Amino acid sequence: TPWTVYSYTASTDTYTPIGGGRINAPQLTQSLRTIKTSLVNVRIKYDTDLGDSRIGAFIAGEQSRTDTSFFQAFRQGYLSPALDELFAGGLTNQQTTGYSAVNTRNNLFGRLSYGYMSKYLLDLNFRYDGSSNFPAGNRYGFFPGASAAWRLSQENFISVNLGFVNELKLRASYGKIGNDAILPFQDLVLYNLGNTGYNFGWPSASSQGLVAGVSPNPNITWEVLTTTNIGLDGALWNDLFGFSIDVFQQKRSNILTTRDLAVPLYTGLRLPAENIGVVQNRGVELSLTSQKTIGQFFYRVGVNIAYAKSKVLDLSEAQNVPEYQKAKGRVVGAQKYYKAIGIFRTQDEVNKAAVFPGTIVGNLQYEDVNGDGKISAEDMVMMDKSSIPQLSYGTNINLEYKNFSLYVNFAGHAGAWQQYILNVRNAINGFAEVVDNRYKPGSMDSKYPILPTIENTNTGEVDGQKSDFWLMNTSFFRLKTLQLGYTVPTSLVSKAKLNSLRFFVSGSNLFTISKLAKMFDPEIVNINGETSRGDAYPQTRIFNFGVNLTF
């Protein structure tokens, strides 16, 4: 809906109306999306207890179908905004669009479990999944799995000799799972039908036409995630101390990606996606707990830490690029950046160095990686820095004393990087810290160079290029939640014929320790590695006071 703002002229003491908003006349868009899902599931289960042995099994079949349809119509040129119906719009520039889709899956899965004396546990499972997203012949995938556990605490050499051990279990697992969340019909020759058409003849008339899509791939099939895990769980001294540790490896194979980089642009070929990508993720997860009651005081503390590092094992890359620009062997999400080695302070420095075209005093100085005496795209380096955290952690603390309770939750991550655009431009706000510390003529110690005026890194602005100068560490430590409560004694609330009465005060997002805390929310990053302006709405700090009352 358009609006009106007024411009004030002080000399004449008058206000001039000015139309506001991008839409200056009534227009209407109506859309309808319908999603219908049907699911049929049949399951047969069997369990038996044979003394020291226990056997359980089930097998199930599942058929699902999802029908989706979409319709949208647009009209403008309304004589009045009073009648918001499509038929009342003008006859010119009216638009319609729509589509429908069907997706089906057919799954067969089951599990066989065996336990002996509650000490030795074994699970075997499988899935045989079929998806309409793949061509006949590659539509089904078989994904097995197995897990085993040994309860060491049930063995005599533990239970007799180490009485402080309440629970100790060693476990291991291996399994595969398939992914069919891809665009369908990639095995068919596809043609695109545009709504706008093409103009032919004179006078020009728009005619619809077909445009060939990418080449089909009749061998497309499931992406596969293979997970291997070894873990140890324990509880000691009547749960005074507990722990759980997992060492894992995840390997994604058959990842759909293209060979576009391996084919010269002049061929004009648009290659299909193929199951050629392989990535690996290895890590460790640790969870520690401690709890105890001492008189009227109770505490429980839980700490969890997870570290994981990914690696690209295989994908299609151009063969004529140097090793320092290849993604193979790097972390998932690695990007290419210029290496910023300083800010030019004098013209003499500019004259003696390899520079990016258009460089002046106050611009960033980039490293001439290939040593050819100039700065170009060949000097960009693939860096092992992505927006996916390598380390994440959290802490929960529960304290209770008599009728008082305190709950605290901390969380954070490390080993994550995000490139932010710090620019200046009309009609866009900038951070005072950045603007005040930008390069100014004669400055010998400015923190920032000449600020780029637009966010597009392909326009030739020296300081607007994708460089590690703007790549920032998003590590943070945050107090997520703090809650203090008091429960009124039952002897008092019962006089008012109440079952319980509790008062509490809580706060969320109370403080954050991070190098970015004054400008950006370090917890909000673009996982896909895209550059960010940091303009996502930040998490708010919230304070609550409440009463829990039961009758």
N, C-alpha and C positions, 0 to 999 in steps of 0.2 A: 504494500500500500504506500503510495507517495505521501510525503509530508511537506510542510512548509516551515522554513527557517527565515529569520529576518536579519538583514545587515543594517547596522546603525551608522548613520552619518552625523557626526557631532556638530559640523558647521551649520547644518540645517535642522538638526534635532528631529530627524525623520528616520523611519524604519522602512526598508525596502524588502518586500517578500521575495524569497528565492526558493524554487522548488528543490526538494531534497529526495534522496533515494534513487536507486538505479531504474526503478519502474515508475514512469511518469504517467501511465494510463492504466486503467484496470485490465487485468488479464487473468485467465483461469487455467489451471492445470489439474486434471483429475486422473487418478491412476487406481488400478485395482490389481492386487497380487493375490493369487489363490494357491495355497499349498495343501495338497491332500496326501496323507501318508497312511499306508496300510502295512500291518505287521502280523505275521502268523508265526508262532513259536510253539514247537512241540518238544517236550523233554521227557526222557525216561531215566529214572534214578534207581540205583541199587546200593544198599549198605548192609554189611553183615559183620558180626563180631564173633571171632573164632578163638576165644580165650585170649591168648597173648597177641594175637593178630587181629587187625581190623582192616577191612577192605571196603572201599567206597568207589563208586563209578557212576558216571552219567554220560549220556549222549543226547545231543539236541540238534534239531534242524530249524532253520529260520529263513523265512522268505519276506522280503520287504520291497515296497514299491513307493516311490514318491513322484507325484504329478505336480508340476509347477506351471502356472500360466500367469502372464502379465499383460496388461493393457493400459495404455496411456493416451490421453487426448488433450489438445491445447487449443485455446482460442484467445484472441485479443480483439481490440476494436469495439469494446462494449460502449454503448451509448450512455450507460449509467451503471454505477457499481451496486445499485439496489437489487438487481436480479443476477445472482451468481449461479447461472445455469449455462451449460455448454451451448445450447441452441440459441441463446441470446447474443452470442459473440459475433464478430464480423466474419465475412466469408473469405477474406484474404488471410494468408499466412497461417491457416489452420493446419495442425499437425496431428498425426496419429502414429502410434507404433505399438508393437506387441510381439510376444513370442510364447512358446510353450516348450516344456521339456519333460522327459520321463527318465527316471533313474531307478534301476532295480538291483537287488543283491540277493544272492542265494548262498546260505552258509550252513555248513555242517561242522559241529565241534563237539569235543568231549574230553573227559578226564578220567584217569584211573589213579586212585590213591591207595597206598599201603602203609600201615604203621605196625611196628612190632614192639610191644611192651612200652609204648609211648616214648621209646628211645630212638628208634630208627624210622625215619619218615621218608617216603618217596612219592612223588607226584609225576605222572606223565600226562601230557595234554596235547591236543592238536586242534587246528582249524583248517578247514578246506573251504575257502571263500571264493565266490564267483561274483563278478561285477560287470554290469552292462557298459562300463566305460572302456572295456578292452575288447579287441576283436575275438571272434571265435577261434579257438585253438590256444589263445593266451588268456582266456577269460578267468580261468581258475588258478589258484595258488594254494600250495600246501605249506602250512606254517606250524611246525612242531615245537614242543617245549618240554623241559624236564627240570625238576627241582628235587633236592635231597637235603635232609637235615639230620644231624646227630646231636641228641641232647646229652652232652657230656656230664651234666649235673646228675643224671640218673645212673651213671656208672659208679661202682663201689669205690674205685680209686679216687673219685672226686667226693662223693657224698660222705665217705667214711673219714678220709684224710683231710679234706678241706671243708669243714662244716660251715664256714662263713659264706660258701658259695650257694646261693639259693637257686639260681638258674644260670646255665651256661649252654649255649646252643651254637653249633657250627653248621652253616648252611651254604649251599651253592645252587646256582640256577643257570639255565641256558634256554633261550627261546628266540623264536622269530615271529614277526608280525608284519602284515602287509599294509600298504597304503594305496588306495585307489582314488584319493582326492585330487583328481586331475581333470583337465578339460576332456570331454568325451569326443568321440569320432576322429581321433587323431590318426586312425588307420585308413580314413577315407579321403578321397580327393575332394576338397572343400572349395566352394566359391562364395565370395562375399557379394551380397546384394545391397547396394547403397540406397538410402531413402531419398537422397538429394538428386541422384542421377547425374547424367553428363549432357552437356549442351552440344547439339549438332545443327548444322544448316544455318540459313539466314532467311527470315528472322529466327533467332536462336530458340530452340525448344528443348526442354529437359527430357531425356530418355533414360530409363533404367538400364543397367548393364551388369554383367557378372565379371568379377575380378578373381582370378585364381589365387588360392591361399598357398600355404606351405605345402611342400611335397608330403605325401602320406607316408606313414611308417606302419606297415602291417605287422611288425614284430613287437609293438609296444606292449608292455606288461607291468606287473606289480613292482613298485618300489618295496624294498625289504629292509627292515630294521632287525639286526641280530644283537641280542644283549646277553652278555656273560657277567655273572655277579658271584662274588664270594663274600660272606658276611659272618660276623660273630656277635651274638647277643649275650648279655650277662646282667645278673642282679646279685649284689653282694651285701652281706651284713643286714639282712632283713630289709632290703630295698633302700638302705642308706645310700648306696651308690649303684647306679645302673649305667649301662653303656650299650651302644650298638654301632658297629663299624661295618661299612660296605666298601669293597673295592670293585669297580665295574668298568666294563668296556662296552660301548655301543658303536656298532658299525652299520651305517646306512649304505646300501648298495643298490644298483639299478636306478639311481636317481635320474630323473628325466632332465636332460639338458641338451643343448644344441652344439653343433660343431661350427657355428658361424665364424668364430675367431680363427678357425683352421682353414677357412676358405677365403680367398681374396675377394674384396668387394666388387671388383670389375666383372666377376662371373655373373652377378645378378641373381645368384641362387638363394632361395629362402629354404633353409634346411629344416626338417622336422625335428622334434624332440626325440631323443634316444635314451635308452637306459644305460648310460655310460658313466655316470658320476658315482664316486665313492668317497665318503667322509667318515672320520672316526672321532669318537669322543671317549676319553679316558679320565677317570677321576676316583675320588674317595669321598665318602660321606661319614661323618662322625656325630653321634648324638650322646650327650652325657646328662645324667639326671642325679639329683640327690634330694632326699626328703627325710624328715625326722620330726617327731613330736617330743618336745622337752617341757614337761609340765603343762602349762597353758599356752605354750608357744609352739607353733607349727610352721615349718618352712618347706618349700619345694622349689628347686632351681633346675631349669632345663636349658641346655646349651646345644645348639646344632651348628655344624660347620660343613660346608660342601665345597670341594675344589674339583674343577673339571677343565680340561684343555682339549680343544678340538683340533683336527688336522685334516686338510684336504689330501686324500690319497690319490685320486685320479679324476681328471676331467679333461675336456678338449680345450687346448690352448694353441695359440699361434706358435709356430715353430721358430720364427725368426725374431723373437723377442729375447732379451737377456734374462738370465736366471733371476735377477733382482726384481723383475716385473712379473714373474709367474706366480700364480696362486697355489700351485701344487706344493705341498709341504707346509703351507701357511695355515693359520687358524681360519676357521669358517667365519666369513664376514670381513676378512682382510681387504683393505682398499689401497689404492695407489695414491701417494702424496708426494709433493715436492718437499725436500728437506730444507727447512728454513734455518740458516746459520747466523742470522743477525739482521740488523737494520742499517741501511746505508746512511751515514751521517755527513759525508762530504762528497763533493763531486769527484775528488781524486780517487776515492774508494770505488765509485761507480766506473770510472775510466779504466781501472786496473782489473776489474773482475768480469767474469762471465755473467751476463745479465739476461733477464727476461725482456723481450721486446717492449720498449716504452718505459723502462725503468728510470726513475729520477731519484734524487736525494730524498730520503724519507720512506722509500719502498723497502720491502723485504728483499734480503739477499738469499738466493737459493743455491744449493750445492750443485756444482757441475759434475754429476755422478759419472757420466761416460767420458768426461774430459775432452769434449770437442770444442770447447771455448765459447759455448753458447748455452742458454737455458731453453729447453724445449720439452715436449712430452716424453722424449727418450730419457729424461733425467728423473722422472717420477719413479718412486720406489714402493713396491708392495710391502706394507708393514704389518707385523703381527700384532695389530691393535684393532680390536673390533668392539662393538657396543654390547656384546654378550659377556656378562661378568664371568670371570674365571673362579672367583671366590665369593661365596655368599654365606651369611651367618645370621644367627638370631639368638636371643636369650629371653626366657620367660621366668619371672620371679613371683612366687606367691608367698606372702607372709601373713600369719594370723596370730593374734594375741588377744585372748579373752574374746571380746566382742568386736574387735577392730580387725580389718583386713586391708591388705595392700597388694595390688597387682601391677607389675611393671613389665613392659615388652620393649626390647631393643631389637633393631634389625639393621643390616647394612650389606654392602657388597664392595668388591675391589676387583681390579684387573679389567675394568671396562673403560672404553674411550668413546667419545662422541665429538664430531666436528660441528662447531657452532659458527654461524655467520654473525659477525659483529660488524654491522655496517651503519652508515648514516645515509639518510634519504629523506626528502620532503614527505611529510605526512606519515612518517614512521618514527616512533619513539626510539631513542637509544639510551643505553646505560650511561649514567653520569660518570661512573668510574672509567669507562672506555673512552668516552668523548673527552673528558678532562685530561686523560693521559695519552691521547693520540699524539702523533708526531706533528710538530709545528715548526716552521722555518727556524733554523738555528738550534733546535733541540738536540742535545747530545746524550740524553738519558731517558727518553720517552719509553714507556712500557709497550706501547703499540705503534705500528707504522701508520702511514697515511691510510685512513679507513676507506675501504671500498664503498662506493656509493650505491651499488646494486648487488643483489644476491646471486646473479648469474655468474658462474665461474668460467663461462666460455666466451665472455665478451672482451677479453684481453686486458682487463684491469689487473695490474701486477699483484696487488695484495688480495685480490678476490679469487686467486687460484686456489685449488685444493692442496693445502699444505699442512704439515704437522704443526705449524705455528698456531693454527686454529683448532687443533686436535687437543681436547681437554680430558683429563682424568676425572671420571665420574664417581670415584670411590666416595663412600659416605658412611656415616654412623648416625642413626636416628633413634630418638626416643619416640616410639610409635604410640604407645598407650601408657597412661598412668591412672590408676583408679584407687581411691581411698574410700573405705566403707565402714559403717558402724551399724551393728545389729542390736536393736533395743532388747534387753533381756525379756524372756518369756514371762517372767513374773510380773512385769509391768504391763506388757501389751495385753495379757490375758484379762486384766482388769477392764480394759476397753473392749473386751470380747473380740480380740484380733488374734489370728494365728501367728503372724510375724510382721515385723516392721523394720525396714532397713533403709538407712540414708547413705547416699554415696555422692562423691564428686569425682569427676574424671576429666582427663584432657587427652587430646590426640595431636600428634605431630608437634610435640612441645619444643624440641630443639634438634638441630642437625649439625653435625661436624663434617664439613666438606669444603674444598677449595672453591667450589662453585656455588655455595649456599647463598651468597649475596646476589647472584644473577640468575641462576637456573636451578630447577629442581633436579638433582642428580639421579633421582629414582626414575625419572621419565626420560627414556632414551628411545631412539629409533633402532629397533633390533635389526632391521634390514640394512643398516649401515648408511642410510641417506643422511645428507647434511640437514641440520636443524637450525631454526632461528630461535629455538628455546621459547617459543610463544605458546606452548601448551599451558592450559590453565593449571596453576600450581596447586598442590595439596593445601587445604586450609587448616589452620590451627583451630581446634574446636574445644570448648569447655562445656561440660554438662554438670548439672546438679539434678539428682533424681531421688525418688522415694519408691521402694518396693513394698507393697502392702497386700497382705492376703488375709481373707476372712475365714 
